[in-house]
Amino acid sequence: MAVSGGRTPVDLFEEVSKLKLDWSKVDLTLADERWLDVKHKDSNESLVKK
């Protein structure tokens, strides 16, 4: 699954997190990651990990 960054996919993440998925079979990538440290508040990677 490739997702855009920013606040756009937040609703999708919330809904998908409710599903009983075998995450070992899911590949997730960011389509437009910002060049920020993962600890930065605007990091898309940080948002996905939440």
mmCIF file of the N, C-alpha and C atoms, coordinates in Angstrom:
data_MODEL
# 
_entry.id   MODEL 
# 
loop_
_atom_site.group_PDB 
_atom_site.id 
_atom_site.type_symbol 
_atom_site.label_atom_id 
_atom_site.label_alt_id 
_atom_site.label_comp_id 
_atom_site.label_asym_id 
_atom_site.label_entity_id 
_atom_site.label_seq_id 
_atom_site.pdbx_PDB_ins_code 
_atom_site.Cartn_x 
_atom_site.Cartn_y 
_atom_site.Cartn_z 
_atom_site.occupancy 
_atom_site.B_iso_or_equiv 
_atom_site.pdbx_formal_charge 
_atom_site.auth_seq_id 
_atom_site.auth_comp_id 
_atom_site.auth_asym_id 
_atom_site.auth_atom_id 
_atom_site.pdbx_PDB_model_num 
ATOM 1   N N  . MET A 1 1  ? 0.849  -1.146  0.000  1.00 0.00 ? 1  MET A N  1 
ATOM 2   C CA . MET A 1 1  ? 0.000  0.000   0.000  1.00 0.00 ? 1  MET A CA 1 
ATOM 3   C C  . MET A 1 1  ? 0.905  1.222   0.000  1.00 0.00 ? 1  MET A C  1 
ATOM 4   N N  . ALA A 1 2  ? 0.700  2.100   -0.936 1.00 0.00 ? 2  ALA A N  1 
ATOM 5   C CA . ALA A 1 2  ? 1.433  3.367   -0.981 1.00 0.00 ? 2  ALA A CA 1 
ATOM 6   C C  . ALA A 1 2  ? 0.473  4.486   -0.600 1.00 0.00 ? 2  ALA A C  1 
ATOM 7   N N  . VAL A 1 3  ? 0.867  5.283   0.363  1.00 0.00 ? 3  VAL A N  1 
ATOM 8   C CA . VAL A 1 3  ? -0.011 6.356   0.830  1.00 0.00 ? 3  VAL A CA 1 
ATOM 9   C C  . VAL A 1 3  ? 0.707  7.694   0.764  1.00 0.00 ? 3  VAL A C  1 
ATOM 10  N N  . SER A 1 4  ? -0.064 8.734   0.570  1.00 0.00 ? 4  SER A N  1 
ATOM 11  C CA . SER A 1 4  ? 0.472  10.092  0.603  1.00 0.00 ? 4  SER A CA 1 
ATOM 12  C C  . SER A 1 4  ? 0.741  10.470  2.045  1.00 0.00 ? 4  SER A C  1 
ATOM 13  N N  . GLY A 1 5  ? 1.572  11.467  2.209  1.00 0.00 ? 5  GLY A N  1 
ATOM 14  C CA . GLY A 1 5  ? 1.885  11.924  3.550  1.00 0.00 ? 5  GLY A CA 1 
ATOM 15  C C  . GLY A 1 5  ? 0.958  13.035  3.992  1.00 0.00 ? 5  GLY A C  1 
ATOM 16  N N  . GLY A 1 6  ? 1.351  13.686  5.047  1.00 0.00 ? 6  GLY A N  1 
ATOM 17  C CA . GLY A 1 6  ? 0.545  14.774  5.587  1.00 0.00 ? 6  GLY A CA 1 
ATOM 18  C C  . GLY A 1 6  ? -0.683 14.245  6.302  1.00 0.00 ? 6  GLY A C  1 
ATOM 19  N N  . ARG A 1 7  ? -1.673 15.098  6.443  1.00 0.00 ? 7  ARG A N  1 
ATOM 20  C CA . ARG A 1 7  ? -2.888 14.724  7.181  1.00 0.00 ? 7  ARG A CA 1 
ATOM 21  C C  . ARG A 1 7  ? -3.894 13.977  6.304  1.00 0.00 ? 7  ARG A C  1 
ATOM 22  N N  . THR A 1 8  ? -3.667 13.945  5.000  1.00 0.00 ? 8  THR A N  1 
ATOM 23  C CA . THR A 1 8  ? -4.618 13.342  4.063  1.00 0.00 ? 8  THR A CA 1 
ATOM 24  C C  . THR A 1 8  ? -5.010 11.912  4.419  1.00 0.00 ? 8  THR A C  1 
ATOM 25  N N  . PRO A 1 9  ? -4.064 11.002  4.712  1.00 0.00 ? 9  PRO A N  1 
ATOM 26  C CA . PRO A 1 9  ? -4.446 9.609   4.938  1.00 0.00 ? 9  PRO A CA 1 
ATOM 27  C C  . PRO A 1 9  ? -4.804 9.252   6.383  1.00 0.00 ? 9  PRO A C  1 
ATOM 28  N N  . VAL A 1 10 ? -4.900 10.222  7.273  1.00 0.00 ? 10 VAL A N  1 
ATOM 29  C CA . VAL A 1 10 ? -5.139 9.925   8.685  1.00 0.00 ? 10 VAL A CA 1 
ATOM 30  C C  . VAL A 1 10 ? -6.413 9.105   8.884  1.00 0.00 ? 10 VAL A C  1 
ATOM 31  N N  . ASP A 1 11 ? -7.502 9.469   8.239  1.00 0.00 ? 11 ASP A N  1 
ATOM 32  C CA . ASP A 1 11 ? -8.753 8.707   8.385  1.00 0.00 ? 11 ASP A CA 1 
ATOM 33  C C  . ASP A 1 11 ? -8.570 7.275   7.893  1.00 0.00 ? 11 ASP A C  1 
ATOM 34  N N  . LEU A 1 12 ? -7.849 7.106   6.791  1.00 0.00 ? 12 LEU A N  1 
ATOM 35  C CA . LEU A 1 12 ? -7.567 5.767   6.277  1.00 0.00 ? 12 LEU A CA 1 
ATOM 36  C C  . LEU A 1 12 ? -6.782 4.961   7.307  1.00 0.00 ? 12 LEU A C  1 
ATOM 37  N N  . PHE A 1 13 ? -5.742 5.548   7.888  1.00 0.00 ? 13 PHE A N  1 
ATOM 38  C CA . PHE A 1 13 ? -4.942 4.848   8.892  1.00 0.00 ? 13 PHE A CA 1 
ATOM 39  C C  . PHE A 1 13 ? -5.803 4.419   10.075 1.00 0.00 ? 13 PHE A C  1 
ATOM 40  N N  . GLU A 1 14 ? -6.684 5.294   10.511 1.00 0.00 ? 14 GLU A N  1 
ATOM 41  C CA . GLU A 1 14 ? -7.537 4.971   11.654 1.00 0.00 ? 14 GLU A CA 1 
ATOM 42  C C  . GLU A 1 14 ? -8.461 3.801   11.338 1.00 0.00 ? 14 GLU A C  1 
ATOM 43  N N  . GLU A 1 15 ? -9.029 3.769   10.143 1.00 0.00 ? 15 GLU A N  1 
ATOM 44  C CA . GLU A 1 15 ? -9.926 2.674   9.758  1.00 0.00 ? 15 GLU A CA 1 
ATOM 45  C C  . GLU A 1 15 ? -9.161 1.366   9.552  1.00 0.00 ? 15 GLU A C  1 
ATOM 46  N N  . VAL A 1 16 ? -8.028 1.440   8.885  1.00 0.00 ? 16 VAL A N  1 
ATOM 47  C CA . VAL A 1 16 ? -7.235 0.233   8.636  1.00 0.00 ? 16 VAL A CA 1 
ATOM 48  C C  . VAL A 1 16 ? -6.716 -0.349  9.951  1.00 0.00 ? 16 VAL A C  1 
ATOM 49  N N  . SER A 1 17 ? -6.407 0.494   10.913 1.00 0.00 ? 17 SER A N  1 
ATOM 50  C CA . SER A 1 17 ? -5.889 0.002   12.193 1.00 0.00 ? 17 SER A CA 1 
ATOM 51  C C  . SER A 1 17 ? -6.925 -0.825  12.952 1.00 0.00 ? 17 SER A C  1 
ATOM 52  N N  . LYS A 1 18 ? -8.193 -0.691  12.607 1.00 0.00 ? 18 LYS A N  1 
ATOM 53  C CA . LYS A 1 18 ? -9.262 -1.460  13.251 1.00 0.00 ? 18 LYS A CA 1 
ATOM 54  C C  . LYS A 1 18 ? -9.415 -2.859  12.657 1.00 0.00 ? 18 LYS A C  1 
ATOM 55  N N  . LEU A 1 19 ? -8.807 -3.082  11.489 1.00 0.00 ? 19 LEU A N  1 
ATOM 56  C CA . LEU A 1 19 ? -8.939 -4.362  10.803 1.00 0.00 ? 19 LEU A CA 1 
ATOM 57  C C  . LEU A 1 19 ? -7.996 -5.397  11.400 1.00 0.00 ? 19 LEU A C  1 
ATOM 58  N N  . LYS A 1 20 ? -8.424 -6.639  11.355 1.00 0.00 ? 20 LYS A N  1 
ATOM 59  C CA . LYS A 1 20 ? -7.571 -7.732  11.809 1.00 0.00 ? 20 LYS A CA 1 
ATOM 60  C C  . LYS A 1 20 ? -6.765 -8.209  10.610 1.00 0.00 ? 20 LYS A C  1 
ATOM 61  N N  . LEU A 1 21 ? -5.619 -7.585  10.418 1.00 0.00 ? 21 LEU A N  1 
ATOM 62  C CA . LEU A 1 21 ? -4.755 -7.907  9.289  1.00 0.00 ? 21 LEU A CA 1 
ATOM 63  C C  . LEU A 1 21 ? -3.508 -8.628  9.770  1.00 0.00 ? 21 LEU A C  1 
ATOM 64  N N  . ASP A 1 22 ? -2.980 -9.482  8.926  1.00 0.00 ? 22 ASP A N  1 
ATOM 65  C CA . ASP A 1 22 ? -1.677 -10.079 9.171  1.00 0.00 ? 22 ASP A CA 1 
ATOM 66  C C  . ASP A 1 22 ? -0.660 -9.092  8.607  1.00 0.00 ? 22 ASP A C  1 
ATOM 67  N N  . TRP A 1 23 ? -0.167 -8.190  9.466  1.00 0.00 ? 23 TRP A N  1 
ATOM 68  C CA . TRP A 1 23 ? 0.706  -7.111  9.016  1.00 0.00 ? 23 TRP A CA 1 
ATOM 69  C C  . TRP A 1 23 ? 2.014  -7.617  8.434  1.00 0.00 ? 23 TRP A C  1 
ATOM 70  N N  . SER A 1 24 ? 2.365  -8.886  8.707  1.00 0.00 ? 24 SER A N  1 
ATOM 71  C CA . SER A 1 24 ? 3.583  -9.437  8.108  1.00 0.00 ? 24 SER A CA 1 
ATOM 72  C C  . SER A 1 24 ? 3.412  -9.635  6.606  1.00 0.00 ? 24 SER A C  1 
ATOM 73  N N  . LYS A 1 25 ? 2.171  -9.570  6.131  1.00 0.00 ? 25 LYS A N  1 
ATOM 74  C CA . LYS A 1 25 ? 1.881  -9.731  4.703  1.00 0.00 ? 25 LYS A CA 1 
ATOM 75  C C  . LYS A 1 25 ? 1.538  -8.406  4.026  1.00 0.00 ? 25 LYS A C  1 
ATOM 76  N N  . VAL A 1 26 ? 1.708  -7.323  4.743  1.00 0.00 ? 26 VAL A N  1 
ATOM 77  C CA . VAL A 1 26 ? 1.373  -5.999  4.209  1.00 0.00 ? 26 VAL A CA 1 
ATOM 78  C C  . VAL A 1 26 ? 2.648  -5.176  4.063  1.00 0.00 ? 26 VAL A C  1 
ATOM 79  N N  . ASP A 1 27 ? 2.837  -4.605  2.886  1.00 0.00 ? 27 ASP A N  1 
ATOM 80  C CA . ASP A 1 27 ? 3.934  -3.663  2.660  1.00 0.00 ? 27 ASP A CA 1 
ATOM 81  C C  . ASP A 1 27 ? 3.331  -2.270  2.596  1.00 0.00 ? 27 ASP A C  1 
ATOM 82  N N  . LEU A 1 28 ? 3.901  -1.363  3.351  1.00 0.00 ? 28 LEU A N  1 
ATOM 83  C CA . LEU A 1 28 ? 3.414  0.011   3.397  1.00 0.00 ? 28 LEU A CA 1 
ATOM 84  C C  . LEU A 1 28 ? 4.570  0.936   3.046  1.00 0.00 ? 28 LEU A C  1 
ATOM 85  N N  . THR A 1 29 ? 4.317  1.847   2.134  1.00 0.00 ? 29 THR A N  1 
ATOM 86  C CA . THR A 1 29 ? 5.341  2.822   1.766  1.00 0.00 ? 29 THR A CA 1 
ATOM 87  C C  . THR A 1 29 ? 4.710  4.199   1.622  1.00 0.00 ? 29 THR A C  1 
ATOM 88  N N  . LEU A 1 30 ? 5.513  5.202   1.826  1.00 0.00 ? 30 LEU A N  1 
ATOM 89  C CA . LEU A 1 30 ? 5.050  6.577   1.688  1.00 0.00 ? 30 LEU A CA 1 
ATOM 90  C C  . LEU A 1 30 ? 5.357  7.072   0.286  1.00 0.00 ? 30 LEU A C  1 
ATOM 91  N N  . ALA A 1 31 ? 4.369  7.658   -0.355 1.00 0.00 ? 31 ALA A N  1 
ATOM 92  C CA . ALA A 1 31 ? 4.512  8.112   -1.740 1.00 0.00 ? 31 ALA A CA 1 
ATOM 93  C C  . ALA A 1 31 ? 5.248  9.452   -1.842 1.00 0.00 ? 31 ALA A C  1 
ATOM 94  N N  . ASP A 1 32 ? 5.250  10.222  -0.785 1.00 0.00 ? 32 ASP A N  1 
ATOM 95  C CA . ASP A 1 32 ? 5.873  11.556  -0.855 1.00 0.00 ? 32 ASP A CA 1 
ATOM 96  C C  . ASP A 1 32 ? 6.450  11.984  0.487  1.00 0.00 ? 32 ASP A C  1 
ATOM 97  N N  . GLU A 1 33 ? 7.309  11.146  1.052  1.00 0.00 ? 33 GLU A N  1 
ATOM 98  C CA . GLU A 1 33 ? 7.880  11.441  2.367  1.00 0.00 ? 33 GLU A CA 1 
ATOM 99  C C  . GLU A 1 33 ? 8.659  12.752  2.353  1.00 0.00 ? 33 GLU A C  1 
ATOM 100 N N  . ARG A 1 34 ? 8.510  13.487  3.411  1.00 0.00 ? 34 ARG A N  1 
ATOM 101 C CA . ARG A 1 34 ? 9.274  14.720  3.599  1.00 0.00 ? 34 ARG A CA 1 
ATOM 102 C C  . ARG A 1 34 ? 10.673 14.344  4.088  1.00 0.00 ? 34 ARG A C  1 
ATOM 103 N N  . TRP A 1 35 ? 11.647 15.167  3.802  1.00 0.00 ? 35 TRP A N  1 
ATOM 104 C CA . TRP A 1 35 ? 13.014 14.917  4.258  1.00 0.00 ? 35 TRP A CA 1 
ATOM 105 C C  . TRP A 1 35 ? 13.183 15.500  5.657  1.00 0.00 ? 35 TRP A C  1 
ATOM 106 N N  . LEU A 1 36 ? 12.617 14.802  6.632  1.00 0.00 ? 36 LEU A N  1 
ATOM 107 C CA . LEU A 1 36 ? 12.689 15.238  8.025  1.00 0.00 ? 36 LEU A CA 1 
ATOM 108 C C  . LEU A 1 36 ? 13.131 14.072  8.898  1.00 0.00 ? 36 LEU A C  1 
ATOM 109 N N  . ASP A 1 37 ? 13.705 14.383  10.038 1.00 0.00 ? 37 ASP A N  1 
ATOM 110 C CA . ASP A 1 37 ? 14.014 13.353  11.014 1.00 0.00 ? 37 ASP A CA 1 
ATOM 111 C C  . ASP A 1 37 ? 12.703 12.703  11.448 1.00 0.00 ? 37 ASP A C  1 
ATOM 112 N N  . VAL A 1 38 ? 12.729 11.393  11.664 1.00 0.00 ? 38 VAL A N  1 
ATOM 113 C CA . VAL A 1 38 ? 11.509 10.675  12.045 1.00 0.00 ? 38 VAL A CA 1 
ATOM 114 C C  . VAL A 1 38 ? 10.903 11.231  13.340 1.00 0.00 ? 38 VAL A C  1 
ATOM 115 N N  . LYS A 1 39 ? 11.699 11.868  14.165 1.00 0.00 ? 39 LYS A N  1 
ATOM 116 C CA . LYS A 1 39 ? 11.196 12.432  15.419 1.00 0.00 ? 39 LYS A CA 1 
ATOM 117 C C  . LYS A 1 39 ? 10.543 13.803  15.234 1.00 0.00 ? 39 LYS A C  1 
ATOM 118 N N  . HIS A 1 40 ? 10.700 14.394  14.058 1.00 0.00 ? 40 HIS A N  1 
ATOM 119 C CA . HIS A 1 40 ? 10.114 15.713  13.789 1.00 0.00 ? 40 HIS A CA 1 
ATOM 120 C C  . HIS A 1 40 ? 8.591  15.591  13.759 1.00 0.00 ? 40 HIS A C  1 
ATOM 121 N N  . LYS A 1 41 ? 7.882  16.577  14.282 1.00 0.00 ? 41 LYS A N  1 
ATOM 122 C CA . LYS A 1 41 ? 6.416  16.524  14.368 1.00 0.00 ? 41 LYS A CA 1 
ATOM 123 C C  . LYS A 1 41 ? 5.732  16.431  13.009 1.00 0.00 ? 41 LYS A C  1 
ATOM 124 N N  . ASP A 1 42 ? 6.386  16.878  11.941 1.00 0.00 ? 42 ASP A N  1 
ATOM 125 C CA . ASP A 1 42 ? 5.795  16.840  10.602 1.00 0.00 ? 42 ASP A CA 1 
ATOM 126 C C  . ASP A 1 42 ? 6.247  15.643  9.768  1.00 0.00 ? 42 ASP A C  1 
ATOM 127 N N  . SER A 1 43 ? 6.931  14.696  10.388 1.00 0.00 ? 43 SER A N  1 
ATOM 128 C CA . SER A 1 43 ? 7.407  13.521  9.664  1.00 0.00 ? 43 SER A CA 1 
ATOM 129 C C  . SER A 1 43 ? 6.240  12.594  9.328  1.00 0.00 ? 43 SER A C  1 
ATOM 130 N N  . ASN A 1 44 ? 6.114  12.235  8.068  1.00 0.00 ? 44 ASN A N  1 
ATOM 131 C CA . ASN A 1 44 ? 5.064  11.299  7.660  1.00 0.00 ? 44 ASN A CA 1 
ATOM 132 C C  . ASN A 1 44 ? 5.323  9.914   8.239  1.00 0.00 ? 44 ASN A C  1 
ATOM 133 N N  . GLU A 1 45 ? 6.590  9.513   8.308  1.00 0.00 ? 45 GLU A N  1 
ATOM 134 C CA . GLU A 1 45 ? 6.926  8.213   8.880  1.00 0.00 ? 45 GLU A CA 1 
ATOM 135 C C  . GLU A 1 45 ? 6.454  8.131   10.327 1.00 0.00 ? 45 GLU A C  1 
ATOM 136 N N  . SER A 1 46 ? 6.653  9.203   11.071 1.00 0.00 ? 46 SER A N  1 
ATOM 137 C CA . SER A 1 46 ? 6.205  9.251   12.459 1.00 0.00 ? 46 SER A CA 1 
ATOM 138 C C  . SER A 1 46 ? 4.685  9.098   12.546 1.00 0.00 ? 46 SER A C  1 
ATOM 139 N N  . LEU A 1 47 ? 3.968  9.742   11.639 1.00 0.00 ? 47 LEU A N  1 
ATOM 140 C CA . LEU A 1 47 ? 2.506  9.657   11.608 1.00 0.00 ? 47 LEU A CA 1 
ATOM 141 C C  . LEU A 1 47 ? 2.050  8.221   11.366 1.00 0.00 ? 47 LEU A C  1 
ATOM 142 N N  . VAL A 1 48 ? 2.695  7.529   10.433 1.00 0.00 ? 48 VAL A N  1 
ATOM 143 C CA . VAL A 1 48 ? 2.330  6.144   10.122 1.00 0.00 ? 48 VAL A CA 1 
ATOM 144 C C  . VAL A 1 48 ? 2.586  5.242   11.320 1.00 0.00 ? 48 VAL A C  1 
ATOM 145 N N  . LYS A 1 49 ? 3.685  5.465   12.010 1.00 0.00 ? 49 LYS A N  1 
ATOM 146 C CA . LYS A 1 49 ? 4.033  4.610   13.148 1.00 0.00 ? 49 LYS A CA 1 
ATOM 147 C C  . LYS A 1 49 ? 3.066  4.762   14.316 1.00 0.00 ? 49 LYS A C  1 
ATOM 148 N N  . LYS A 1 50 ? 2.375  5.892   14.396 1.00 0.00 ? 50 LYS A N  1 
ATOM 149 C CA . LYS A 1 50 ? 1.389  6.092   15.470 1.00 0.00 ? 50 LYS A CA 1 
ATOM 150 C C  . LYS A 1 50 ? 0.244  5.143   15.267 1.00 0.00 ? 50 LYS A C  1 
# 
